[in-house]
Amino acid sequence: MSVADELDKLRATLPGCTLVAYGDLGTRIVLCASAAQKRPQEELDALCMAASASLNGSHSEPVASFLGGARLSEVVSIGPGEIQVFLRSDLDACDALFCTFADQTDIRDMVTAGRSTLHRISQLS
């Protein structure tokens, strides 16, 4: 199964999911995306930047310090009209999955399914 197939399959199984993207946190590049509606590249780039800042950058430092310096592996951001979930791969610290939701969703189910998908994708590359 290809990366695109994995992302399409994940998005189809998550109620309310509007976008699933796979990217590189180091280069801040979205490598592949699956969306209910086509998203402009600028929006995907902004999402990747937000994921990098949340998992690696200045936004993560206070939380990581509180947790004993451990690298963050997941971040949930809840804003008006959208939930964003950022997951870092356990196999490659630069691989990440970004998901957006238009309405409420079960975050635990999303994280479990997302981790499984990310694990399979990380083994492909």
Backbone as CSV, one residue per row, in Angstrom:
resi,resn,N_x,N_y,N_z,CA_x,CA_y,CA_z,C_x,C_y,C_z
1,MET,0.851,-1.179,0.000,0.000,0.000,0.000,0.896,1.241,0.000
2,SER,0.536,2.254,-0.757,1.331,3.479,-0.845,1.001,4.440,0.292
3,VAL,1.815,5.473,0.447,1.566,6.499,1.464,0.208,7.145,1.222
4,ALA,-0.080,7.489,-0.023,-1.369,8.116,-0.358,-2.535,7.203,0.007
5,ASP,-2.403,5.906,-0.272,-3.454,4.940,0.081,-3.656,4.879,1.591
6,GLU,-2.557,4.876,2.335,-2.637,4.834,3.800,-3.360,6.072,4.342
7,LEU,-3.042,7.238,3.789,-3.679,8.473,4.256,-5.160,8.503,3.905
8,ASP,-5.498,8.072,2.694,-6.912,8.011,2.287,-7.692,7.068,3.192
9,LYS,-7.113,5.925,3.476,-7.774,4.925,4.323,-7.987,5.482,5.736
10,LEU,-6.984,6.128,6.290,-7.109,6.700,7.635,-8.193,7.771,7.657
11,ARG,-8.169,8.689,6.707,-9.163,9.772,6.689,-10.578,9.217,6.580
12,ALA,-10.749,8.174,5.790,-12.069,7.576,5.605,-12.605,6.924,6.878
13,THR,-11.708,6.507,7.761,-12.146,5.822,8.982,-12.364,6.765,10.161
14,LEU,-11.988,8.042,10.022,-12.092,8.986,11.137,-13.251,9.959,10.911
15,PRO,-14.322,9.829,11.680,-15.463,10.738,11.516,-15.041,12.203,11.703
16,GLY,-15.501,13.056,10.796,-15.217,14.484,10.896,-13.846,14.901,10.398
17,CYS,-13.033,13.945,9.936,-11.677,14.259,9.484,-11.733,14.958,8.128
18,THR,-11.082,16.127,8.045,-11.066,16.884,6.797,-9.721,16.798,6.074
19,LEU,-8.670,16.439,6.813,-7.338,16.371,6.216,-6.444,15.449,7.022
20,VAL,-5.671,14.642,6.306,-4.581,13.868,6.898,-3.366,14.126,6.017
21,ALA,-2.264,14.511,6.636,-1.048,14.783,5.869,0.138,14.119,6.545
22,TYR,1.098,13.741,5.732,2.342,13.139,6.196,3.455,14.097,5.813
23,GLY,4.313,14.417,6.768,5.369,15.371,6.469,6.651,15.114,7.222
24,ASP,7.633,15.918,6.885,8.958,15.857,7.488,9.127,17.077,8.399
25,LEU,9.279,16.838,9.696,9.407,17.933,10.655,10.720,18.690,10.501
26,GLY,11.758,18.007,10.035,13.057,18.657,9.872,13.055,19.679,8.749
27,THR,12.510,19.283,7.607,12.474,20.183,6.451,11.199,21.010,6.406
28,ARG,10.236,20.628,7.241,8.924,21.297,7.291,8.216,21.242,5.941
29,ILE,8.239,20.053,5.352,7.611,19.837,4.049,6.541,18.752,4.180
30,VAL,5.353,19.031,3.649,4.308,18.016,3.554,4.632,17.151,2.343
31,LEU,4.774,15.864,2.580,5.158,14.933,1.522,3.962,14.338,0.790
32,CYS,2.833,14.225,1.495,1.634,13.639,0.902,0.446,14.047,1.758
33,ALA,-0.712,14.248,1.122,-1.904,14.647,1.874,-3.147,14.011,1.273
34,SER,-4.132,13.822,2.140,-5.449,13.357,1.736,-6.459,14.316,2.363
35,ALA,-7.282,14.951,1.522,-8.221,15.944,2.032,-9.600,15.760,1.413
36,ALA,-10.620,16.122,2.199,-11.987,16.075,1.698,-12.147,17.057,0.539
37,GLN,-11.490,18.215,0.650,-11.460,19.211,-0.417,-10.014,19.635,-0.618
38,LYS,-9.620,19.884,-1.857,-8.239,20.285,-2.150,-7.850,21.491,-1.308
39,ARG,-6.665,21.411,-0.718,-6.137,22.490,0.108,-4.984,23.161,-0.616
40,PRO,-4.891,24.493,-0.521,-3.751,25.180,-1.135,-2.441,24.776,-0.458
41,GLN,-1.371,24.766,-1.224,-0.065,24.381,-0.684,0.326,25.247,0.504
42,GLU,-0.036,26.524,0.480,0.285,27.434,1.587,-0.347,26.956,2.891
43,GLU,-1.553,26.429,2.808,-2.233,25.914,3.998,-1.535,24.662,4.527
44,LEU,-1.124,23.786,3.622,-0.384,22.586,4.035,0.957,22.966,4.655
45,ASP,1.642,23.941,4.053,2.920,24.406,4.602,2.733,24.991,5.999
46,ALA,1.670,25.775,6.194,1.394,26.371,7.506,1.101,25.289,8.544
47,LEU,0.398,24.247,8.139,0.103,23.137,9.042,1.384,22.413,9.439
48,CYS,2.276,22.207,8.493,3.550,21.551,8.774,4.400,22.412,9.705
49,MET,4.397,23.718,9.494,5.132,24.643,10.373,4.560,24.589,11.793
50,ALA,3.236,24.546,11.903,2.596,24.465,13.221,2.957,23.153,13.913
51,ALA,2.975,22.067,13.158,3.356,20.772,13.727,4.799,20.793,14.209
52,SER,5.683,21.361,13.399,7.091,21.437,13.780,7.280,22.290,15.025
53,ALA,6.596,23.435,15.079,6.694,24.302,16.255,6.127,23.608,17.492
54,SER,5.040,22.865,17.308,4.394,22.198,18.443,5.184,21.005,18.958
55,LEU,5.799,20.241,18.046,6.508,19.026,18.446,7.999,19.248,18.681
56,ASN,8.597,20.238,18.003,10.049,20.438,18.079,10.463,21.801,18.605
57,GLY,9.677,22.814,18.312,10.123,24.186,18.503,9.782,24.811,19.835
58,SER,9.718,26.119,19.782,9.526,26.910,20.995,8.225,26.599,21.717
59,HIS,7.198,26.180,20.982,5.935,25.839,21.636,6.053,24.572,22.477
60,SER,6.966,23.697,22.112,7.083,22.414,22.815,7.975,22.490,24.046
61,GLU,8.881,23.454,24.097,9.883,23.496,25.163,9.297,23.554,26.570
62,PRO,8.313,24.441,26.850,7.772,24.465,28.219,7.114,23.148,28.634
63,VAL,6.393,22.537,27.697,5.723,21.272,28.005,6.749,20.157,28.176
64,ALA,7.730,20.099,27.280,8.769,19.074,27.375,9.540,19.211,28.677
65,SER,9.831,20.429,29.090,10.525,20.649,30.370,9.696,20.129,31.527
66,PHE,8.401,20.417,31.490,7.498,19.951,32.537,7.459,18.427,32.595
67,LEU,7.608,17.785,31.435,7.566,16.326,31.362,8.942,15.687,31.538
68,GLY,9.898,16.458,32.016,11.225,15.915,32.279,12.153,15.958,31.086
69,GLY,11.844,16.778,30.095,12.719,16.930,28.942,12.453,15.965,27.805
70,ALA,11.466,15.110,27.958,11.151,14.142,26.901,10.640,14.853,25.651
71,ARG,10.981,14.324,24.501,10.493,14.867,23.232,9.005,14.570,23.109
72,LEU,8.237,15.563,22.716,6.799,15.359,22.561,6.523,14.451,21.369
73,SER,5.556,13.549,21.536,5.211,12.643,20.439,3.820,12.919,19.882
74,GLU,3.022,13.702,20.605,1.702,14.069,20.102,1.240,15.371,20.737
75,VAL,0.540,16.151,19.934,-0.005,17.427,20.379,-1.397,17.560,19.781
76,VAL,-2.343,18.013,20.608,-3.699,18.293,20.147,-3.936,19.784,20.337
77,SER,-4.390,20.438,19.276,-4.690,21.861,19.307,-6.159,22.043,18.967
78,ILE,-6.892,22.681,19.868,-8.317,22.887,19.652,-8.559,24.380,19.474
79,GLY,-9.068,24.736,18.303,-9.354,26.131,17.993,-10.785,26.263,17.522
80,PRO,-11.186,27.478,17.211,-12.562,27.680,16.746,-12.824,26.949,15.430
81,GLY,-13.715,25.980,15.476,-14.109,25.265,14.272,-13.172,24.189,13.774
82,GLU,-12.041,23.966,14.474,-11.103,22.958,13.984,-10.272,22.377,15.119
83,ILE,-10.063,21.083,15.044,-9.157,20.369,15.941,-7.985,19.906,15.097
84,GLN,-6.766,20.136,15.576,-5.572,19.666,14.882,-4.849,18.675,15.782
85,VAL,-4.408,17.575,15.203,-3.656,16.563,15.926,-2.346,16.344,15.175
86,PHE,-1.231,16.440,15.916,0.099,16.234,15.349,0.724,15.034,16.043
87,LEU,1.188,14.056,15.257,1.808,12.848,15.800,3.210,12.688,15.232
88,ARG,4.186,12.426,16.104,5.558,12.146,15.672,5.748,10.631,15.623
89,SER,6.456,10.154,14.629,6.743,8.729,14.488,7.684,8.257,15.585
90,ASP,7.476,7.023,16.039,8.388,6.387,16.987,9.617,5.832,16.265
91,LEU,9.519,5.636,14.942,10.612,5.051,14.171,11.578,6.098,13.625
92,ASP,11.059,7.271,13.279,11.891,8.346,12.730,11.362,9.661,13.271
93,ALA,12.153,10.359,14.072,11.711,11.576,14.759,11.315,12.701,13.814
94,CYS,11.684,12.610,12.544,11.297,13.643,11.570,9.957,13.346,10.907
95,ASP,9.524,12.095,10.902,8.251,11.725,10.288,7.101,12.131,11.193
96,ALA,6.074,12.738,10.588,4.914,13.154,11.379,3.639,13.043,10.560
97,LEU,2.551,12.891,11.285,1.222,12.841,10.696,0.447,14.013,11.266
98,PHE,-0.277,14.737,10.409,-1.078,15.876,10.836,-2.518,15.611,10.421
99,CYS,-3.445,15.780,11.339,-4.855,15.561,11.036,-5.657,16.774,11.486
100,THR,-6.666,17.132,10.690,-7.581,18.194,11.089,-8.999,17.647,11.065
101,PHE,-9.794,18.169,11.984,-11.188,17.749,12.134,-12.081,18.977,12.189
102,ALA,-13.199,18.905,11.492,-14.131,20.023,11.459,-15.037,20.037,12.686
103,ASP,-15.197,18.916,13.321,-16.062,18.866,14.501,-15.496,17.863,15.496
104,GLN,-16.252,17.617,16.520,-15.759,16.753,17.586,-15.459,15.356,17.065
105,THR,-14.414,14.794,17.640,-14.020,13.435,17.293,-13.435,12.802,18.544
106,ASP,-13.338,11.515,18.562,-12.706,10.830,19.682,-11.199,10.867,19.453
107,ILE,-10.528,11.719,20.193,-9.088,11.931,20.021,-8.321,10.631,20.277
108,ARG,-8.742,9.855,21.267,-8.032,8.599,21.553,-8.075,7.654,20.369
109,ASP,-9.245,7.528,19.737,-9.356,6.666,18.557,-8.480,7.188,17.432
110,MET,-8.465,8.513,17.260,-7.656,9.111,16.207,-6.185,8.850,16.435
111,VAL,-5.722,9.041,17.677,-4.307,8.837,17.984,-3.917,7.378,17.758
112,THR,-4.753,6.458,18.187,-4.464,5.032,17.996,-4.380,4.686,16.512
113,ALA,-5.377,5.102,15.735,-5.377,4.817,14.299,-4.237,5.560,13.598
114,GLY,-3.995,6.796,13.996,-2.925,7.587,13.400,-1.557,6.994,13.659
115,ARG,-1.315,6.534,14.882,-0.029,5.918,15.219,0.212,4.667,14.389
116,SER,-0.823,3.868,14.236,-0.709,2.647,13.441,-0.382,2.986,11.984
117,THR,-1.077,3.968,11.427,-0.825,4.396,10.050,0.578,4.971,9.911
118,LEU,0.973,5.817,10.834,2.302,6.438,10.788,3.397,5.382,10.876
119,HIS,3.185,4.376,11.695,4.161,3.287,11.819,4.334,2.571,10.469
120,ARG,3.201,2.268,9.818,3.275,1.597,8.514,3.957,2.489,7.471
121,ILE,3.627,3.779,7.468,4.235,4.701,6.499,5.732,4.826,6.744
122,SER,6.135,4.942,7.994,7.566,5.094,8.310,8.364,3.878,7.864
123,GLN,7.742,2.720,7.852,8.427,1.523,7.388,8.521,1.474,5.860
124,LEU,7.649,2.208,5.162,7.695,2.258,3.704,8.877,3.085,3.198
125,SER,9.190,4.168,3.932,10.207,5.091,3.419,11.605,4.743,3.829
